[in-house]
């Protein structure tokens, strides 16, 4: 009898090992799939890694995601964010680097935290002394429910954008900004001392960011002189002179750009020039 029981036990163990080995070889979709988002921003990139749980008919805020407790802000592994350069996160200065992203949800306010800890997967892992930035954000109620938890970047401008956490009918926005104007101007000044002067790029920066219209005019004129057959450059010359209220020069440049764009069969620039000319009459 003892031998029979021993045999049965051994057979059972063997079956479990076999079953375990079989299961390990089966790949199934993750219930909360991970996502990595890389956003070009300012003079570098911001990269975000997190997991995306689904609502699945459950009550999310205040239940699955408890109020007033640290949340890993996703599922499975820790959520992290990497900044390629120094930024301000919700107005707080943050050095370039990789950080954990955790939150403390609330009914009226959320606390969004960047921490030096990269492994916060449960409240016990969080240590407030490792905070790098801690900002208070008012959540926004949305009209439609977001089934999958989503962290993304919205309203991406050249020096600011919004990190938006969205799930169910709640969105939590945090503004990220970068002070890069001085760096760009220094690059332009240095490049202007070289043989290949970036007249076009410099003109676009000073015009589009409303930095110095006189410099924009000077640089775009030199860019157009260097590339007289470039319809896209000539269009920008017309646009920038229009901004400077020099309608005569703007009109002549737009007409020249229109002729060049028509010959090149560039319908987009044909339309842009016609639209601009209509405002210069």
VEXZATOR-278372 format. One record per residue: x, y, z of N, C-alpha, C, O in turn. Coordinates in pm, whole numbers, padded with zeros to 5 digits, always signed. Each point is the difference from the previous one (the first is absolute). Layout:
BEGIN
XYZXYZXYZXYZ ...
//
This chain:
BEGIN
+00084-00122+00000-00084+00122+00000+00086+00126+00000-00028+00097-00070 +00139-00103+00154+00089+00114+00009+00064+00027-00135+00016+00114-00044 +00020-00227-00022+00063+00015-00132-00097+00062-00099+00039+00083-00083 -00165-00123+00091-00102+00054-00090-00020+00149+00023-00010+00080-00093 +00005-00043+00225-00017+00143+00031+00120+00081-00048-00016+00111-00050 +00135-00167+00066+00121+00070-00044-00001+00018-00151+00037+00105-00052 -00080-00210-00018-00008+00007-00146-00100+00107-00044+00026+00077-00093 -00141-00074+00163-00104+00097-00034+00049+00142+00023-00025+00091-00079 +00097-00073+00192+00052+00133+00031+00102+00043-00105+00000+00115-00045 +00088-00208+00007+00102+00031-00100-00063+00033-00134+00043+00092-00070 -00146-00168+00036-00070+00024-00127-00067+00136+00000+00000+00072-00100 -00059-00038+00217-00067+00130+00012+00099+00114-00016-00028+00098-00069 +00144-00111+00132+00104+00104-00012+00047+00013-00145+00019+00110-00051 -00001-00226-00012+00045+00002-00138-00102+00069-00090+00037+00075-00090 -00165-00102+00116-00106+00063-00079+00001+00152+00018-00013+00076-00096 +00029-00034+00224+00001+00144+00027+00119+00068-00067-00013+00109-00056 +00129-00175+00062+00116+00055-00066-00021+00009-00150+00036+00100-00063 -00095-00205+00007-00028-00001-00143-00099+00109-00037+00018+00071-00099 -00123-00057+00181-00103+00101-00026+00060+00139+00012-00029+00089-00080 +00116-00071+00185+00063+00131+00018+00087+00035-00117+00000+00114-00047 +00076-00212-00002+00088+00023-00114-00082+00034-00123+00038+00086-00080 -00152-00154+00064-00086+00026-00116-00057+00141+00006-00002+00071-00101 -00045-00029+00219-00059+00133+00014+00104+00107-00026-00031+00102-00061 +00155-00124+00106+00105+00100-00018+00029+00025-00147+00052+00106-00036 -00085-00202-00050+00029+00014-00142-00113+00068-00076+00014+00029-00119 -00124-00003+00185-00116+00063-00065+00005+00150+00021+00006+00047+00114 -00009+00030-00221+00000+00145+00009-00143+00051-00021-00063-00029-00101 +00014+00105+00198-00135+00057-00008+00011+00151+00016+00097+00049+00056 -00196+00025-00106+00004+00146+00014-00001+00042+00147-00069-00061+00082 +00145+00163-00051+00003+00052+00137-00133+00069+00031-00050+00075-00083 -00007-00099+00201-00127+00066+00034+00013+00152+00012-00096+00073-00024 +00216-00027+00060+00029+00143+00008+00127+00026-00079+00108+00011+00059 -00118-00002-00191+00120+00009-00084+00083+00125+00029-00053+00106+00034 +00183-00122-00048+00090+00113+00024+00009+00087-00124-00028-00045-00112 +00066+00168+00132+00017+00093-00111+00117+00092+00029+00019+00045+00113 +00060-00018-00216+00107+00098+00010-00029+00112-00099-00019-00025-00119 +00016+00148+00168-00029+00117-00083+00125+00088-00002+00051+00038+00105 -00003-00007-00224+00116+00088-00014-00043+00125-00075-00041-00007-00116 +00049+00121+00182-00045+00125-00058+00118+00095-00021+00069+00034+00096 -00047+00007-00219+00100+00102-00026-00048+00131+00062-00113+00042-00024 +00198+00020+00103-00041+00120+00072+00119+00091+00024+00108-00045+00038 -00129+00175-00060+00104+00101+00019+00124-00041-00081-00009-00014-00122 +00123-00005+00188+00122-00036-00073+00038-00146+00018+00111-00040-00035 -00202-00040+00090+00029-00142+00022-00129-00081-00007-00085+00027-00085 +00069-00127+00174-00119-00085+00001-00044-00027+00144+00079+00010+00094 -00206-00045-00081-00053-00050+00126-00056-00139-00027-00077-00019-00094 +00118-00079+00177-00044-00138-00021-00075-00050+00124+00044+00020+00113 -00157-00083-00138-00088-00045+00107-00027-00150-00015-00030-00046-00110 +00039-00029+00220-00030-00144-00002-00100-00032+00110+00021+00036+00116 -00130-00104-00152-00105-00032+00097-00086-00114-00052+00012-00039-00116 -00098-00013+00201-00094-00105-00039-00142+00054-00001-00031+00095+00072 -00056-00155-00155-00132+00056-00027-00114-00096+00040-00043-00081-00081 -00004+00090+00204-00117-00080+00039-00126+00054-00067-00005+00116-00041 -00097-00200+00030-00128+00038-00058-00107+00011+00109+00012-00057+00108 -00116+00131-00139-00109+00020+00095-00077-00131+00025-00024-00039+00114 -00014-00028-00223-00071-00129+00008-00125+00009+00089-00032-00094+00073 -00038+00206-00081-00125+00014+00075+00017+00028+00148-00099+00010+00072 +00221+00003-00027+00025+00021+00143-00008+00147+00038+00013+00089-00084 -00034-00064+00213+00007+00136+00052+00148+00032+00020+00070-00071+00071 -00022+00177-00134+00144+00027+00000+00039+00094+00115+00063-00043+00097 -00100+00169-00109+00046+00098+00097-00069-00018+00135-00122-00004+00009 +00202-00007+00093-00052-00019+00135-00023-00145+00037-00033-00031+00114 +00050-00059-00211-00019-00143+00026+00123-00079-00048+00089-00032+00080 -00084+00001-00210+00118-00069-00052+00125+00086+00020+00107-00051+00034 -00123+00181-00054+00106+00096+00030-00044+00077+00125-00078+00094-00012 +00125-00132+00129-00048+00063+00124+00042+00146+00010+00105+00041-00052 -00187+00036+00119+00034+00139+00027+00099+00008+00116-00003-00081+00093 +00088+00181-00100+00092+00035+00109+00103-00107+00031+00052-00006+00111 -00024-00080-00208+00106-00099+00015+00093+00006-00121-00043+00033-00110 +00169-00066+00131+00096+00000-00110-00039-00105-00104-00028-00115+00034 +00026+00157-00159-00034-00090-00111+00120-00003-00095+00059+00103-00030 -00026-00221-00017+00114-00012-00092-00030+00063-00136+00089+00010-00085 -00213+00030+00065-00042+00073-00120+00012-00089-00124+00069+00032-00097 -00138-00144+00106+00002-00099-00107-00021-00137+00062-00057-00012+00109 +00104-00090-00176-00011-00137+00051+00135-00069-00014+00090+00049-00069 -00079-00162+00135+00119-00085-00011+00126+00070+00049+00017+00017+00121 +00071+00023-00211+00128+00059+00038-00015+00148+00033-00105+00061-00020 +00214-00004+00071+00000+00143+00035-00008+00086-00125+00046-00040-00107 -00105+00157+00120-00007+00097-00108+00121+00092+00008+00032+00051+00108 +00035-00030-00221+00119+00086-00001-00009+00103-00112-00069-00020-00100 +00140+00131+00119+00007+00105-00101+00143+00050-00005+00064+00019+00104 -00014+00002-00225+00138+00042-00021+00003+00131-00077-00059+00012-00107 +00129+00087+00163+00015+00131-00064+00140+00011-00060+00099-00025+00068 -00092+00064-00194+00128+00013-00066+00073+00128+00033+00117+00015-00034 -00185+00077+00100+00062+00128+00039-00072+00052+00123-00104-00053+00040 +00159+00157+00021-00064+00060+00117-00137+00057-00039-00014+00062-00106 -00085-00083+00190-00135+00050-00026-00060+00054+00129+00060-00008+00107 -00179+00063-00121-00082+00032+00116-00123-00089-00008-00070-00002-00101 +00044-00070+00208-00111-00094+00007-00104+00060+00094+00018+00003+00122 -00128+00045-00181-00099+00069+00082+00058+00121+00071-00043+00036+00110 +00142+00027-00174+00064+00118+00058+00120-00029+00086+00068+00093+00044 -00039-00220-00017+00113-00038+00085+00118-00039-00088-00014-00082-00091 +00131+00140+00118+00119-00028-00079+00044-00145+00020+00012-00047+00114 +00014-00022-00225+00042-00141+00003+00117-00017-00096-00005+00045-00114 +00111-00110+00160+00117-00025-00083-00028-00112-00100-00088-00083+00021 +00163+00082-00129-00010-00109-00097+00028-00132+00071+00087-00008+00087 -00162-00096-00125+00019-00130+00063-00126-00083+00000-00102+00040-00056 +00109-00156+00119-00112-00094+00005-00059-00002+00141+00073-00005+00099 -00208+00010-00092-00068+00006+00129-00121-00093+00002-00056-00034-00104 +00019-00006+00223-00126-00070+00018-00113+00102+00002+00016+00111+00050 -00131-00151-00104-00118+00088-00001-00110-00068+00081-00050-00106-00038 +00014+00166+00150-00108-00053+00083-00098+00112+00031+00032+00118-00016 -00150-00156+00060-00103+00099+00032-00071-00037+00130+00001-00114+00045 -00064+00216+00011-00093-00021+00112-00133+00060-00045-00020+00121+00013 -00071-00204-00064-00128+00052-00050-00089+00052+00113+00004-00051+00112 -00082+00152-00142-00097+00053+00095-00125+00043-00073+00002+00017-00122 -00109-00001+00193-00124+00041-00064+00008+00140-00057-00053+00027-00108 +00121+00064+00179+00010+00139-00043+00138+00034-00055+00012+00082-00090 +00091-00145+00144+00137+00030-00042+00080-00131-00015-00023-00097+00072 +00116+00098-00165+00095-00110-00014+00140+00053+00031+00032+00114-00031 +00050-00199+00093+00141+00031+00017+00077-00085-00099-00008-00123+00002 +00084+00189-00090+00080-00069-00102+00146+00014+00041+00049+00111+00024 +00021-00224-00016+00133-00003+00059+00103-00060-00095-00025-00103-00063 +00139+00168+00053+00117-00060-00062+00092-00044+00113+00032+00080+00089 +00010-00205-00092+00085-00053+00106+00127-00060-00059+00001-00047-00114 +00105+00049+00193+00124-00063-00046-00011-00152+00004+00084-00069-00057 -00186+00015+00125-00023-00144+00005-00065-00046-00131-00103+00054-00040 +00162-00153-00025-00049-00048-00128-00076-00131+00011-00032-00062-00101 +00002+00020+00224-00063-00131+00021-00122+00007+00091-00028-00095+00073 -00046+00206-00076-00118+00011+00085-00118-00070-00067-00060+00052-00095 +00028-00172+00145-00113-00076-00054-00112-00016+00102-00107-00051-00032 +00132+00093+00155-00102-00005+00105+00029+00112+00100+00113+00048+00007 -00213-00005+00070+00020+00112+00093+00120-00016+00093+00067+00098+00032 -00039-00220+00011+00111-00021+00094+00135+00031-00063+00097+00027+00072 -00089-00030-00205+00128+00028-00067+00031+00148-00005+00115+00039-00022 -00215+00045+00043+00017+00144-00015+00062+00062+00125-00042-00029+00112 +00143+00113-00132+00065+00073+00108-00002+00149-00035+00062+00041-00098 -00132+00039+00178-00015+00141-00032+00134+00073-00006+00014+00098-00074 +00085-00145+00150+00131+00065-00001+00070-00011-00136+00099+00069-00025 -00152-00157-00063+00059-00014-00133-00070+00086-00105+00030-00009-00119 -00124+00092+00164-00072+00088-00094+00098+00095-00070+00089+00058+00063 -00108-00042-00192+00073+00098-00079-00090+00119-00030+00045+00115+00003 -00171-00143-00031-00100+00104-00023-00133-00052+00051-00032-00118-00014 -00045+00207+00073-00130-00037+00056-00096+00115-00028+00014+00108+00057 -00111-00131-00145-00090+00108-00042-00145-00040+00023-00037-00117-00010 -00043+00216+00040-00143-00021+00023-00077+00043-00125+00019+00110-00051 -00106-00198+00003-00072+00023-00125-00149-00020+00021-00042-00092+00070 -00037+00179-00130-00146-00014+00003-00044-00091-00115+00023+00035-00116 -00086-00148+00143-00044-00089-00108-00114+00062-00080-00077+00081+00052 +00067-00120-00177-00104+00050-00089-00097-00113-00031+00042-00108-00040 -00170+00132+00058-00101-00098-00034-00024+00003-00151-00021+00107-00057 +00023-00223-00007-00021-00009-00143-00140-00051-00032-00063-00067+00081 +00017+00100-00200-00136-00039-00038-00009-00149-00031-00100-00065+00031 +00207+00011-00091-00002-00140-00040+00100-00081+00083+00103+00052+00043 -00136-00178-00023+00084-00086+00081+00118-00055-00080-00017-00042-00115 +00135+00041+00175+00121-00056-00061+00013-00144+00049+00028-00022+00118 -00046-00075-00206+00004-00141+00041+00139-00042+00047+00013-00061+00106 +00090+00092-00184+00137-00038+00035+00071+00117+00067-00004+00112-00050 +00070-00139+00161+00079+00104+00065+00105+00050-00098+00069-00079-00064 -00058+00210+00052+00088+00060-00100+00081+00114+00060-00055+00086+00069 +00184-00087-00095+00085+00115+00029+00057+00047-00134+00061-00079-00072 -00081+00204+00040+00049+00051-00128+00041+00145+00010-00008+00062+00105 +00053-00010-00218+00044+00139-00007-00094+00078-00091-00027-00042-00113 -00022+00153+00161-00094+00082-00075+00052+00143-00013+00088+00043+00075 -00146+00029-00173+00035+00141-00022+00152+00018-00001+00054+00082+00074 +00013-00158-00159+00146+00002-00005+00047+00124-00077-00018+00009-00121 +00078+00085+00192+00057+00120-00057+00153-00012+00002+00054-00100+00046 +00014+00202-00098+00145-00011-00009+00067+00001+00136+00111-00053+00015 -00175+00113+00086+00062+00003+00133-00095-00037+00114+00033+00021+00117 -00149-00076-00150-00092-00045+00104-00095-00105-00057-00026-00003-00120 -00025-00082+00209-00101-00099-00037-00069-00047+00127+00041+00034+00111 -00145-00112-00128-00078-00048+00114+00010-00152+00010-00029-00071-00096 +00071+00024+00212-00005-00143+00030-00140-00027+00054-00039+00055+00102 -00038-00139-00171-00139-00025+00037-00022-00145+00040+00025-00092-00079 -00072+00072+00203-00038-00132+00049-00152-00011-00012-00072+00081+00059 +00024-00180-00132-00144-00012-00025-00049-00142+00026+00059-00098-00047 -00168+00089+00122-00066-00130+00020-00142+00025+00046-00028+00093+00075 -00061-00180-00123-00142+00015+00030-00045+00139-00047+00013+00030-00119 -00063+00054+00207-00042+00134-00039+00083+00108+00070-00049+00109+00030 +00175-00142-00006+00089+00093+00069+00126+00022-00082+00059-00095-00051 -00018+00221+00038+00128+00035-00062+00078+00086+00096-00054+00094+00060 +00183-00126-00044+00088+00075+00090+00114+00059-00083+00088-00074-00045 -00089+00207+00023+00102+00062-00085+00114+00063+00083-00023+00065+00101 +00145-00086-00148+00117+00062+00061+00082+00066-00110+00035-00065-00099 -00005+00194+00115+00076+00073-00101+00149-00028+00016+00055+00010+00110 +00009-00044-00222+00145-00017-00006+00055+00111-00089-00050+00020-00110 +00150+00051+00157+00058+00108-00080+00152-00008+00002+00059-00061+00088 +00002+00124-00187+00147+00002-00010+00044+00140-00041-00054+00057-00095 +00151-00003+00165+00053+00133-00030+00113-00015-00101+00115-00020+00037 -00149+00030-00165+00099-00028-00105+00030+00119-00090+00088-00009-00086 -00159+00119+00103+00021+00114-00090+00145+00046+00000+00058+00023-00107 +00001-00009+00225+00139+00044+00009+00095-00096-00069+00097+00043-00063 -00124-00173+00077+00085-00101-00064-00008+00011-00152+00101-00010-00069 -00224+00030+00017-00018+00010-00145+00069+00125-00054+00067-00005-00103 -00084+00117+00172+00062+00125-00044+00152-00012+00002+00068+00052-00089 -00014-00121+00189+00145-00021+00007+00047-00087-00117+00106+00025-00057 -00185-00127+00022+00033-00085-00115+00000+00082-00129+00089-00015-00084 -00189+00100+00069-00010+00083-00120+00120+00093-00011+00061+00012-00106 -00027+00054+00217+00113+00093-00001+00130-00072-00037+00081+00052-00076 -00063-00172+00132+00121-00077-00031+00002-00044-00145+00104+00005-00066 -00220-00050+00016-00007-00048-00138+00020+00112-00101+00049-00024-00110 -00085+00146+00147+00017+00113-00090+00147+00037-00019+00034+00080-00088 +00052-00137+00170+00144+00024-00013+00066-00103-00092+00120+00008-00026 -00198-00104-00022+00053-00103-00088-00029+00034-00146-00069+00097-00030 +00122-00179-00061-00023+00024-00142-00145-00030-00039-00058+00072-00082 -00001-00176+00141-00138-00038-00034-00096+00064+00101-00032-00059+00103 -00010+00178-00134-00084+00076+00092-00147-00043-00012-00054-00003-00110 -00011-00029+00221-00139-00050-00003-00102+00114-00006-00081+00017+00092 +00085+00059-00200-00088+00116-00010-00148-00037+00011-00077+00066+00069 +00038-00173-00140-00140-00037-00003-00049-00045+00138-00104+00046+00047 +00179-00136+00019-00039-00047+00132-00007+00115+00100-00092+00007+00081 +00190+00083-00088+00003+00113+00092-00121+00091-00021-00062+00046+00095 +00030-00021-00221-00115+00085-00031-00130-00061+00053-00083+00070+00058 +00067-00199-00077-00122-00066+00046-00012+00004+00152-00109+00021+00053 +00221-00041+00016-00004+00004+00147-00040+00138+00050-00090+00012+00082 +00156+00092-00131-00027+00135+00049-00140+00048-00038-00060+00079+00072 +00009-00127-00186-00135+00041-00042-00108-00080+00073-00092+00058+00057 +00104-00190-00059-00105-00084+00056-00012+00013+00151-00109-00015+00056 +00220+00042+00011-00005+00014+00146-00011+00146+00043+00009+00032+00118 -00030+00055-00217-00019+00144+00028+00113+00055+00087-00022+00072+00097 +00144-00109-00135+00116+00040+00077+00057+00134-00046+00019+00091+00080 +00008-00079-00211+00063+00121-00053-00033+00006-00149+00064-00067-00081 -00163+00146+00046-00048+00005-00138+00103+00062-00093+00008-00037-00117 +00071+00132+00168+00104+00061-00085+00103-00104-00041+00042-00004-00116 +00000-00079+00211+00093-00108-00032-00064-00099-00096+00067-00049-00091 -00194+00019+00111-00069-00094-00088-00001+00051-00143+00024-00077-00093 -00052+00205+00075-00002+00060-00134+00137-00007-00064+00014-00038-00116 +00088+00076+00192+00137-00001-00053+00042-00140-00041+00056-00019-00108 -00084-00079+00192+00042-00136-00029-00078-00061-00116+00058-00072-00081 -00187+00100+00071-00078-00060-00109+00038+00062-00134-00005-00068-00102 +00042+00196+00103+00045+00063-00125+00129-00066-00049+00018-00023-00120 +00073-00006+00214+00126-00064-00038-00023-00145-00043+00068-00050-00089 -00165-00016+00152-00034-00137-00040-00057-00002-00141+00032-00089-00079 -00117+00187+00046-00060+00007-00133+00105+00036-00105-00006-00050-00113 +00101+00135+00147+00107+00034-00093+00086-00122-00031+00048-00018-00112 -00029-00067+00214+00083-00120-00018-00072-00108-00079+00065-00081-00068 -00200+00078+00075-00079-00101-00071-00116+00068-00073-00116-00016+00039 +00145+00091-00143-00104+00078-00068-00108-00084-00069-00109+00051-00028 +00136-00177+00002-00099-00086-00067-00074-00092+00097-00078-00085-00042 +00103+00102+00170-00067-00084+00101-00133+00065+00037-00003+00099+00074 -00107-00154-00124-00131+00063+00020-00041+00001+00147-00070+00092+00044 +00114-00192+00033-00035-00004+00141+00071+00110+00079-00056+00056+00094 +00179-00025-00134+00073+00110+00064-00064+00133-00038-00018+00088+00084 -00016-00074-00211-00061+00124-00048-00136+00023+00066-00038+00114+00029 -00035-00222-00005-00128+00016+00070+00021+00052+00141-00074+00088+00046 +00173-00141+00023+00027+00047+00137+00048+00144-00001-00028+00075+00093 +00101-00035-00197+00039+00140-00012-00126+00086-00009-00009+00105+00064 -00086-00148-00144-00125+00076-00013-00074+00004+00133-00050+00105+00040 +00043-00215+00027-00073-00005+00127+00065+00088+00107-00070+00072+00071 +00203-00079-00060+00069+00077+00103-00005+00150-00030-00015+00080+00092 +00027-00042-00218-00014+00143-00035-00142+00048+00025-00022+00115+00035 -00074-00205-00054-00138+00036+00032-00015+00025+00149-00069+00094+00041 +00133-00177+00042-00002+00019+00144+00062+00135+00038-00042+00064+00096 +00143-00023-00174+00069+00127+00026-00072+00119-00062+00050+00112+00003 -00168-00136-00060-00083+00104-00063+00063+00060-00125-00034+00111-00039 +00126-00184-00024+00060+00043-00126-00073-00074-00112+00051-00097-00057 -00172+00143+00027-00087-00071-00092+00053-00002-00144-00025-00096-00073 +00096+00200+00033+00051+00004-00137+00101-00112-00023-00008-00073-00099 +00102+00058+00191+00100-00107-00013-00067-00137+00015+00035-00096-00070 -00131+00089+00162-00070-00126+00023-00075-00043-00125+00001-00118-00036 -00066+00213-00030-00079-00032-00118+00089-00047-00114-00033-00095-00071 +00147+00161+00052+00093-00039-00106+00056-00140+00025+00013-00080-00092 +00021+00052+00217+00055-00132+00035-00105-00109-00016+00031-00109-00048 -00154+00138+00088-00107-00099-00013-00030-00030-00147-00025-00115-00036 +00028+00219-00047-00025-00021-00143+00111-00085-00062-00027-00088-00082 +00152+00115+00123+00113-00080-00051-00012-00145+00048+00021-00093-00078 -00055+00075+00205-00017-00135+00055-00112-00074-00071+00011-00120-00026 -00119+00191-00006-00113-00061-00070+00042-00051-00137-00037-00110-00041 +00116+00190-00030+00046-00040-00133+00090-00124+00009-00013-00094-00079 +00104+00095+00178+00091-00113+00017-00075-00126+00044+00030-00110-00047 -00126+00127+00136-00076-00114+00049-00089-00059-00109-00019-00121-00007 -00035+00207-00078-00083-00047-00111+00084-00083-00097-00042-00105-00047 +00162+00154+00018+00089-00072-00091+00043-00134+00060+00020-00098-00071 -00006+00095+00205+00042-00124+00068-00118-00091+00031+00019-00109+00055 -00139+00153-00089-00124-00075+00025-00018-00031+00150-00042-00109+00038 +00075+00207+00043-00018-00012+00145-00132+00065+00038-00007+00120+00027 -00098-00200-00026-00135+00053+00025-00011+00067+00137-00071+00099+00015 +00139-00155+00083-00008+00058+00135+00050+00144+00001-00066+00088+00056 +00181-00065-00116+00056+00136+00002-00074+00093-00096-00005+00121+00023 -00051-00175-00128-00085+00082-00087-00116+00055+00083-00032+00119-00007 -00032-00207+00084-00113+00041+00084+00044+00098+00109-00069+00098+00026 +00184-00124+00037+00048+00090+00105+00027+00140-00053-00036+00099+00062 +00099-00092-00177+00031+00131-00057-00125+00075-00043-00009+00122+00020 -00088-00191-00079-00124+00065-00039-00073+00055+00122-00057+00109-00004 +00059-00186+00111-00065+00044+00124+00069+00122+00056-00066+00094+00045 +00200-00094-00047+00075+00114+00053-00021+00124-00088-00019+00110+00052 +00024-00128-00184-00020+00112-00092-00138+00065+00020-00015+00121-00015 -00082-00201+00047-00136+00053+00021-00005+00097+00117-00086+00088+00004 +00177-00104+00091+00002+00088+00118+00085+00125-00024-00002+00092+00080 +00076-00090-00192+00091+00113-00025-00056+00101-00098+00070+00094-00038 -00193-00111-00003-00060+00093-00097-00038+00131+00068-00053+00091-00065 
//
